[in-house]
Amino acid sequence: MYNGGKIITGLIIFVLLISAPFWLNVGQANELPDISLDTPAINQLSEKQCVESVEFMRSQHPQLLNDWRDQVVREGESIYVSSSGKMYEMSLDNNCLQCHSNQSQFCDACHTYTSVELYCWDCHGGGIAK
């Protein structure tokens, strides 16, 4: 093979350059966020219960909020019936943000840790300040 050594050397350098970000970050991880549920609204509740279980909300809240958006905007539905049978208004302001008013310690901490970009307020033009 003509210039085979140069081609192989070039391929090795290329692979090293492309994979450098992965190699440089091996063993480095962001610190888990310390989530604070210590808000006046939550502290006043006799029963500290979200619209669904903690496990469900941790893993499924993005899908739940997308479903709420679609049901409210496209179908005109505004009441959510939880798995416990309790009814809630599908509203960030009237449900979620009433208890989780500490955006920087609650919402932003996890979203920053997981590199999630929120687009909720692109349409609503207000709401939670970034």
C-alpha positions in Angstrom: 0.0 0.0 0.0 1.4 3.3 -1.1 1.8 5.7 1.9 0.1 3.2 4.2 2.1 4.3 7.2 1.0 7.9 6.8 -2.6 6.9 6.3 -2.6 4.7 9.4 -0.8 7.5 11.5 -3.4 10.0 10.2 -6.3 7.7 11.2 -4.9 7.2 14.7 -4.4 10.9 15.2 -8.0 11.5 13.9 -9.5 9.0 16.3 -7.5 10.4 19.2 -8.7 13.9 18.4 -12.3 12.9 18.0 -12.3 10.9 21.2 -10.3 13.4 23.3 -13.3 14.9 25.1 -14.4 11.5 26.3 -10.9 10.6 27.5 -10.4 13.9 29.2 -13.6 13.5 31.2 -13.2 9.9 32.3 -13.7 9.7 36.1 -15.1 13.2 36.4 -18.8 13.6 37.3 -20.9 16.5 38.4 -21.9 16.5 42.0 -25.5 15.4 42.6 -27.8 18.3 43.4 -29.1 18.8 46.9 -32.8 19.1 46.3 -34.6 21.3 48.9 -38.3 20.7 49.6 -38.1 23.2 52.4 -40.6 25.8 51.2 -43.2 27.6 53.3 -46.0 26.1 51.3 -44.7 22.5 51.7 -44.0 23.1 55.4 -47.6 24.2 56.0 -49.1 21.0 54.4 -50.4 18.4 56.8 -50.1 15.8 54.0 -47.1 16.3 51.8 -48.4 14.6 48.6 -47.6 15.7 45.0 -50.0 14.9 42.1 -48.2 11.5 41.8 -45.7 9.5 43.8 -42.1 10.8 44.3 -40.7 8.0 42.1 -43.2 8.8 39.3 -42.5 12.6 39.5 -38.7 12.1 39.4 -38.8 10.0 36.3 -42.0 10.9 34.5 -42.7 14.6 35.2 -41.5 15.8 31.8 -43.9 13.5 30.1 -46.7 14.4 32.5 -46.2 18.1 31.8 -46.1 17.5 28.1 -49.4 15.5 28.4 -50.9 18.3 30.4 -49.9 20.8 27.8 -51.4 18.8 25.0 -54.6 18.1 26.9 -55.2 21.7 27.9 -54.2 23.4 24.6 -55.4 20.8 22.1 -58.3 19.1 23.8 -59.5 21.8 26.2 -59.2 19.5 29.2 -58.0 21.1 32.4 -58.5 18.5 35.2 -56.0 15.8 35.9 -57.1 12.7 37.8 -54.1 11.2 39.6 -53.5 7.5 40.2 -55.0 8.0 43.7 -58.2 9.3 42.2 -57.6 12.9 43.4 -58.4 15.7 40.9 -56.0 18.5 40.1 -56.0 21.5 37.8 -53.5 21.1 35.0 -51.5 24.2 35.8 -47.9 24.9 36.7 -48.9 28.1 38.5 -51.8 26.7 40.5 -50.3 23.3 41.3 -46.5 22.8 40.9 -45.2 26.3 41.6 -47.4 26.7 44.6 -45.3 24.2 46.5 -42.1 24.2 44.5 -41.6 28.0 44.8 -37.8 27.6 45.3 -37.0 27.3 41.6 -33.2 27.7 42.0 -32.9 25.0 44.7 -35.5 22.6 43.2 -36.1 22.9 39.5 -32.9 24.5 38.3 -30.6 22.3 40.3 -31.8 19.1 38.6 -32.2 20.6 35.2 -28.7 22.0 35.3 -27.3 18.7 36.5 -28.9 16.8 33.7 -28.3 19.6 31.1 -32.0 20.0 30.3 -33.0 23.1 28.5 -36.6 24.1 29.4 -38.8 25.6 26.6 -42.0 26.1 28.6 -41.7 29.8 28.7 -40.9 30.2 25.0 -44.6 30.3 24.3 -45.9 31.6 27.6 -43.5 34.7 27.7 -43.2 35.1 31.4 -43.6 32.6 34.2 -40.5 31.6 35.9 -37.5 33.9 35.3 -34.4 32.1 34.0 
